[in-house]
Amino acid sequence: MRYWTVVIVVLVVGCSSLVWGQNIQDIVFYDGFESGDTAGWWAPARVGETGQTTCYDAGGIVIDCAGTGQDGDLTPGVAWPNPRFVDNTDGTVTDMLTGLVWLKDASCADIGPNGNGTANFSTALSAAAALANGTCGLSDGSTAGTWRVPSYFELLSLLDLDYTFPALSNGEGTAKWTEGDVFVGVQSGSYWSSTSSVGSANHAWFVYLDNGYVSAATKTDPLYVWPVRVGQ
């Protein structure tokens, strides 16, 4: 069964007639047309805001949000703190919304064998667990076993769906990442989560940071790795 969200797919001009939906059977997010496609509805939950503040009509034209019921109109969820992300000047960044601490370098070449921050699923897990002070720009005193690959929901929590290429805000959480990015090396590509796809366990969930699209990839695929740890 598919369910609508109220979040518009922000890709390029002319594509905002698509809306994110979710197939409950396997949790794959898909984009459907505002007019023509049908889906069910579910009750709200207190999760973080998506960051989307712009509204669009069925043809993808920007419209006044007032009274539309779209995400940009209601901005449901827990409001973001300001600043949203804080650079700890030790190779880490704290998300003030979730309390999670992220590696500042989102594509550290020391992670995985490919020299570009990508690895298969198994290597991603072991490389993240081995991350410690002195690697990937870290001077936080962390030791092996502190870091890990984020879960599916943790990775999604980074997104700002008002933007694309990639779908991230600036440090304050008030504008696009280009206006004061606290991270380095963020790629408009696919990032591993640590969450396997139960319906096809040789796959694991990933988030495509370009626009927030999510799906599952074969665990042998080389995807980017963005380690996270719990805040102190």
Secondary structure in CASP SS format (residue, H / E / C, confidence):
PFRMAT SS
TARGET T0000
AUTHOR 0000-0000-0000
METHOD secondary structure of the structure
MODEL  1
M C 1.00
R E 1.00
Y E 1.00
W E 1.00
T E 1.00
V E 1.00
V E 1.00
I E 1.00
V C 1.00
V C 1.00
L C 1.00
V C 1.00
V C 1.00
G C 1.00
C C 1.00
S C 1.00
S C 1.00
L E 1.00
V E 1.00
W E 1.00
G E 1.00
Q E 1.00
N E 1.00
I C 1.00
Q C 1.00
D C 1.00
I C 1.00
V E 1.00
F E 1.00
Y E 1.00
D E 1.00
G E 1.00
F E 1.00
E C 1.00
S C 1.00
G C 1.00
D C 1.00
T C 1.00
A C 1.00
G E 1.00
W C 1.00
W C 1.00
A C 1.00
P C 1.00
A C 1.00
R C 1.00
V C 1.00
G E 1.00
E C 1.00
T C 1.00
G C 1.00
Q C 1.00
T C 1.00
T C 1.00
C E 1.00
Y E 1.00
D C 1.00
A C 1.00
G C 1.00
G C 1.00
I C 1.00
V E 1.00
I E 1.00
D C 1.00
C C 1.00
A C 1.00
G C 1.00
T C 1.00
G C 1.00
Q C 1.00
D H 1.00
G H 1.00
D H 1.00
L H 1.00
T C 1.00
P C 1.00
G C 1.00
V E 1.00
A C 1.00
W C 1.00
P C 1.00
N C 1.00
P C 1.00
R C 1.00
F E 1.00
V E 1.00
D E 1.00
N C 1.00
T C 1.00
D C 1.00
G C 1.00
T E 1.00
V E 1.00
T E 1.00
D E 1.00
M C 1.00
L C 1.00
T C 1.00
G C 1.00
L E 1.00
V E 1.00
W E 1.00
L E 1.00
K C 1.00
D E 1.00
A C 1.00
S C 1.00
C C 1.00
A C 1.00
D C 1.00
I C 1.00
G C 1.00
P C 1.00
N C 1.00
G C 1.00
N C 1.00
G C 1.00
T E 1.00
A E 1.00
N C 1.00
F H 1.00
S H 1.00
T H 1.00
A H 1.00
L H 1.00
S H 1.00
A H 1.00
A H 1.00
A H 1.00
A H 1.00
L C 1.00
A C 1.00
N C 1.00
G C 1.00
T C 1.00
C C 1.00
G C 1.00
L C 1.00
S C 1.00
D C 1.00
G C 1.00
S C 1.00
T C 1.00
A C 1.00
G C 1.00
T C 1.00
W C 1.00
R E 1.00
V C 1.00
P C 1.00
S C 1.00
Y H 1.00
F H 1.00
E H 1.00
L H 1.00
L H 1.00
S C 1.00
L C 1.00
L C 1.00
D C 1.00
L C 1.00
D C 1.00
Y C 1.00
T C 1.00
F C 1.00
P C 1.00
A C 1.00
L C 1.00
S E 1.00
N C 1.00
G C 1.00
E C 1.00
G C 1.00
T C 1.00
A C 1.00
K E 1.00
W H 1.00
T H 1.00
E H 1.00
G C 1.00
D C 1.00
V C 1.00
F C 1.00
V E 1.00
G C 1.00
V C 1.00
Q C 1.00
S C 1.00
G C 1.00
S E 1.00
Y E 1.00
W E 1.00
S E 1.00
S E 1.00
T E 1.00
S E 1.00
S C 1.00
V H 1.00
G H 1.00
S H 1.00
A C 1.00
N C 1.00
H E 1.00
A E 1.00
W E 1.00
F E 1.00
V E 1.00
Y E 1.00
L C 1.00
D C 1.00
N C 1.00
G C 1.00
Y E 1.00
V E 1.00
S E 1.00
A E 1.00
A E 1.00
T E 1.00
K C 1.00
T C 1.00
D C 1.00
P C 1.00
L E 1.00
Y E 1.00
V C 1.00
W C 1.00
P C 1.00
V E 1.00
R E 1.00
V E 1.00
G C 1.00
Q C 1.00
END
